[in-house]
């Protein structure tokens, strides 16, 4: 009689970490903005930083970008310590930060121009991402000729065109109307799936965070620390039109609100 084969249990694979922050603290004089904050950001996923106003979300994002120096602690991208801005990271600003005198094509290609990429190559790459974000045909338009939503798309295309592996997004949809914001959220999900980059996304919106995120880090008021990590894994397989009606989506939104409501002034 043949003995039954015993299958060895296989442990789930550890996530591939693109960015890690270790014991990050940031003081502004006597004010502790961040204290011993540690967090890991899996490669190819979107992590939202969510929390009440003043909890240090943008401060942490700027430290990861190398735009602010932490008081203590360290940030690593692909295992290398961050000591300042680098080509491995690109920042999408809340206020668009476009060159008012430059065309859409020039604005999107500007980061590549600063890196010394040849004109023909940078314009070809810029044109691709202009089309990818839905602005095909507006290459020669100027910022004052665009709506707020279109200007934000220019900023996103610029960040994508430099081909950084980490995209840092500071409330990029806060200045547009609700209809445009929802369309941006849908487009962002598609970009995360297609680009295979690591997105770190600051938002005040619980609904937005649950809709777009693979991972949500909930930060509490200063000195800021991570109170909880939520991974709405079941939602990533849903059709984008159905996510907001899904019971898991609604349950996670309610759960996060219950944990944050006492910190809202």
KAJO-V234255 format. One record per residue. RES is the residue in one letter. SS is DSSP state (helix for helix, strand for strand, loop for the rest). PHI is phi in whole degrees, 0 to 359 (999 if undefined). Layout:
# KAJO-V234255
res & ss & phi
RES & SS & PHI
RES & SS & PHI
This chain:
# KAJO-V234255
res & ss & phi
X & loop & 999
X & loop & 288
X & loop & 285
X & loop & 295
X & loop & 280
X & loop & 259
X & loop & 272
X & loop & 284
X & loop & 292
X & loop & 254
X & loop & 290
X & loop & 299
X & loop & 295
X & loop & 290
X & loop & 295
X & loop & 280
X & strand & 267
X & strand & 270
X & strand & 227
X & strand & 223
X & strand & 245
X & strand & 235
X & strand & 52
X & strand & 283
X & strand & 235
X & strand & 218
X & strand & 248
X & strand & 245
X & loop & 66
X & loop & 271
X & strand & 267
X & strand & 269
X & strand & 278
X & strand & 230
X & strand & 219
X & strand & 50
X & strand & 269
X & strand & 238
X & strand & 201
X & strand & 242
X & strand & 240
X & strand & 295
X & loop & 295
X & loop & 77
X & loop & 240
X & strand & 252
X & strand & 250
X & strand & 264
X & strand & 259
X & strand & 234
X & loop & 172
X & loop & 293
X & loop & 303
X & loop & 83
X & loop & 269
X & loop & 97
X & helix & 299
X & helix & 291
X & helix & 301
X & helix & 297
X & helix & 299
X & helix & 290
X & helix & 293
X & helix & 297
X & helix & 290
X & loop & 85
X & loop & 273
X & loop & 232
X & loop & 261
X & loop & 291
X & loop & 293
X & strand & 205
X & strand & 95
X & strand & 213
X & strand & 241
X & strand & 235
X & strand & 240
X & loop & 53
X & loop & 80
X & strand & 252
X & strand & 294
X & loop & 274
X & loop & 239
X & loop & 170
X & loop & 300
X & loop & 210
X & loop & 290
X & loop & 281
X & strand & 230
X & strand & 229
X & strand & 246
X & strand & 254
X & loop & 275
X & loop & 295
X & loop & 260
X & loop & 74
X & loop & 55
X & loop & 268
X & loop & 278
X & loop & 295
X & loop & 267
X & loop & 249
X & strand & 291
X & helix & 303
X & helix & 299
X & helix & 293
X & helix & 299
X & helix & 292
X & helix & 276
X & helix & 298
X & helix & 298
X & helix & 291
X & helix & 297
X & helix & 296
X & loop & 272
X & loop & 82
X & loop & 289
X & loop & 302
X & helix & 303
X & helix & 297
X & helix & 290
X & helix & 292
X & helix & 288
X & helix & 294
X & helix & 293
X & helix & 297
X & helix & 297
X & helix & 299
X & helix & 284
X & helix & 300
X & helix & 292
X & helix & 298
X & loop & 267
X & loop & 86
X & loop & 246
X & loop & 305
X & loop & 99
X & loop & 251
X & loop & 304
X & loop & 260
X & loop & 283
X & strand & 250
X & helix & 308
X & helix & 292
X & helix & 268
X & loop & 250
X & loop & 286
X & helix & 301
X & helix & 295
X & helix & 291
X & helix & 295
X & helix & 293
X & helix & 296
X & helix & 298
X & helix & 299
X & helix & 292
X & helix & 298
X & helix & 298
X & helix & 295
X & helix & 291
X & helix & 293
X & loop & 282
X & loop & 61
X & loop & 289
X & loop & 277
X & strand & 236
X & strand & 250
X & strand & 254
X & strand & 237
X & strand & 261
X & loop & 43
X & loop & 291
X & loop & 251
X & loop & 288
X & loop & 263
X & loop & 245
X & loop & 288
X & helix & 298
X & helix & 295
X & helix & 295
X & helix & 299
X & helix & 296
X & helix & 295
X & helix & 300
X & helix & 298
X & helix & 296
X & helix & 297
X & helix & 296
X & helix & 301
X & helix & 292
X & helix & 297
X & helix & 300
X & helix & 291
X & helix & 274
X & helix & 279
X & loop & 55
X & loop & 255
X & strand & 261
X & strand & 252
X & strand & 241
X & strand & 234
X & strand & 266
X & strand & 211
X & loop & 263
X & loop & 268
X & helix & 297
X & helix & 299
X & helix & 295
X & helix & 300
X & helix & 292
X & helix & 293
X & helix & 260
X & loop & 265
X & loop & 274
X & strand & 214
X & strand & 239
X & strand & 257
X & strand & 269
X & strand & 255
X & strand & 260
X & loop & 302
X & loop & 300
X & loop & 291
X & strand & 294
X & strand & 210
X & strand & 278
X & strand & 269
X & strand & 195
X & strand & 246
X & strand & 239
X & loop & 238
X & loop & 282
X & helix & 300
X & helix & 294
X & helix & 280
X & helix & 291
X & helix & 268
X & loop & 276
X & loop & 295
X & loop & 302
X & loop & 286
X & loop & 253
X & helix & 301
X & helix & 292
X & helix & 262
X & loop & 286
X & helix & 297
X & helix & 296
X & helix & 302
X & helix & 296
X & helix & 295
X & helix & 293
X & helix & 303
X & helix & 296
X & helix & 296
X & helix & 292
X & helix & 298
X & helix & 299
X & helix & 279
X & helix & 254
X & helix & 301
X & helix & 287
X & helix & 259
X & loop & 268
X & loop & 276
